[in-house]
Amino acid sequence: MSIDTRQLRYFVAVAEERHFGRAAQRLLIAQPPLSQQIRLLERSLGTELLTRTTRKVELKPAGELLLERGRRILLELEALESDVKQVGAGLQGSLRIGFTGATTYGLMPRVVREASRAFEGVKLTVSGEMLTPQLVEELEAHRLDVAVLRAPVPPADITHIIVASERIVAAIPSNSHLSDMVALTFDDFAGQVMVGYPEDSALSLAISARLLDHGLTPRYAHRVRETSALLSLVAAGIGPALVPQSAASLNLGGTVFREVEDAPTTDLAIAWRSNESSRLVERFVAFLEEVIHDERREETR
């Protein structure tokens, strides 16, 4: 025995209206087929559900039980249909996103804020202050679904798109003689003890290559993964650092930011697993790309 969902919907309408004619009008069907379906339902269940008179319908105990549970079942089926459609459209589920370095402070809050409206049914988990190699590792291990990172992306089964370029600037301790200069050249860093990112970071590799182009081999007092920690060391007077321009949004005081002549740019990218088939990931990547483009357009106004 199985209850047909159409018959269940018909029964609930009759039970709520207590009248076949009104139930038929509500269901937009003729009354004879409605009566026939209710009788077929009773036959399949092996029990009478209704007491019928010429003027009204009364529920038997079995009908009372079927009405109570039937309502819940129909509501669950409606919710299930809606949820399945939402998941299929990429508007429901859970998503884990990682952000690199300075994007944690400017971009990440904006993404979370706008995603709460655009992806209301999605549970977002965000992680920040991660370097590109770590983000790639987390994607490959299925601990992240999408990452905002710095190119180049290490060889891996990862797809990425470049969405923005950002200049490298100098973060200078306020008490350094370099802070009195309006603009700097790489030669100004000769002999300076600096603070920087780990050697394997995309930013560190780009910065080291440009310093070497100028015949400079920098000395680093400290290398730290987190932009916040790096800027804290700059503010403490340990030495200057070369950072993405967006790091200026996290000015902890005791620091000035200066343009550097012939400074390299760093490319910002969105990455995800190459074999990813999730519609949610697909939609979120497009959303992220638009948010980043909007932010860059606002910065250049």
Buried (B, 14 or more C-beta within 10 A) or exposed (E): EEBEEEBBBBBBBBBEBBBBEBBBEBBEBEBEEBBEBBEEBBEEBEEBBBEEEEEEBEBBEBBEEBBEEBBEBBEEEEEEEEBEEBBEEBBBBEBBBBBBBBBBBBBBEBBEEBBEEBBEEBEBEBBBBBBBBBBBBBBBEEEBBBBBBBBBBBEBEBBBEEBBEBEBBBBBBEEBEBBEBEEBEBEBBEEBEBBBBEEEBBBBBBBBEBBEEEEBEBEBEBBBBBBBEBBBBBBEEBBBBBBBBBBBEBEEEBBBBBBBEEBBEBBBBBBBBEEBEBEBBEBBBEBBBEBBEEBBEEEEE
